[in-house]
Amino acid sequence: MKSNKAIVKVMPQASDDAAIAPHIKAILTALGEDPQRDGLQRTPHRVDQALRFLTSGYRTDIQKILNGLSTK
């Protein structure tokens, strides 16, 4: 019996040029926040990782998922 679980791989960051975190830091600063304060120090990195995970499906081969083929 085939499993119906989808396998999603999060693509690694291509380069520092593609980093989202510095932009998030700039947005926080523009909003009047201090990105260096305790509660926000890792926020740019967390947002970067979250956006990469949430959009990882854009790079997923839908035919492999629909046909039950592993993407390993």
C-alpha positions as CSV (number, residue, x, y, z in Angstrom):
1,M,0.0,0.0,0.0
2,K,1.4,3.4,-1.0
3,S,1.7,6.2,1.5
4,N,-0.2,9.4,0.7
5,K,2.3,11.5,2.7
6,A,3.9,14.3,0.7
7,I,7.6,14.8,1.1
8,V,8.6,18.5,1.1
9,K,12.2,19.5,1.0
10,V,13.1,23.1,1.9
11,M,15.7,24.3,-0.5
12,P,18.9,25.6,1.0
13,Q,19.7,29.3,0.8
14,A,21.4,29.9,-2.5
15,S,23.8,32.6,-1.4
16,D,24.1,35.5,1.0
17,D,22.8,37.7,-1.8
18,A,19.5,35.8,-1.6
19,A,19.2,36.3,2.2
20,I,15.9,37.6,3.4
21,A,17.0,38.3,7.0
22,P,18.7,41.6,6.3
23,H,15.6,42.9,4.6
24,I,13.5,41.9,7.6
25,K,16.0,43.7,9.9
26,A,15.6,46.8,7.7
27,I,11.8,46.5,7.9
28,L,11.9,46.2,11.7
29,T,14.1,49.3,11.8
30,A,11.7,51.2,9.5
31,L,8.9,50.3,11.8
32,G,10.8,52.0,14.7
33,E,11.8,48.7,16.4
34,D,15.3,47.9,17.6
35,P,16.3,44.6,15.9
36,Q,19.1,44.2,18.4
37,R,16.8,44.1,21.5
38,D,16.4,40.8,23.2
39,G,13.1,39.8,21.8
40,L,14.0,40.6,18.2
41,Q,17.6,39.5,17.8
42,R,16.7,36.2,16.0
43,T,13.5,37.4,14.4
44,P,15.0,38.2,11.0
45,H,16.4,34.7,10.8
46,R,13.2,33.1,12.0
47,V,11.2,35.1,9.3
48,D,13.7,34.1,6.7
49,Q,13.3,30.4,7.5
50,A,9.5,30.6,7.8
51,L,9.2,32.2,4.4
52,R,11.5,29.6,2.8
53,F,9.4,26.8,4.4
54,L,6.1,28.4,3.4
55,T,7.1,28.9,-0.2
56,S,9.0,25.6,-0.6
57,G,6.1,24.1,-2.5
58,Y,6.8,26.4,-5.4
59,R,9.9,24.4,-6.1
60,T,8.3,21.0,-5.6
61,D,7.6,18.8,-8.5
62,I,3.8,18.3,-8.3
63,Q,3.9,15.2,-10.6
64,K,6.2,13.4,-8.2
65,I,3.8,14.1,-5.3
66,L,0.6,13.2,-7.2
67,N,2.1,10.0,-8.5
68,G,3.4,9.0,-5.1
69,L,7.0,9.1,-6.1
70,S,9.6,9.9,-3.5
71,T,11.6,13.1,-3.9
72,K,14.5,11.8,-1.9
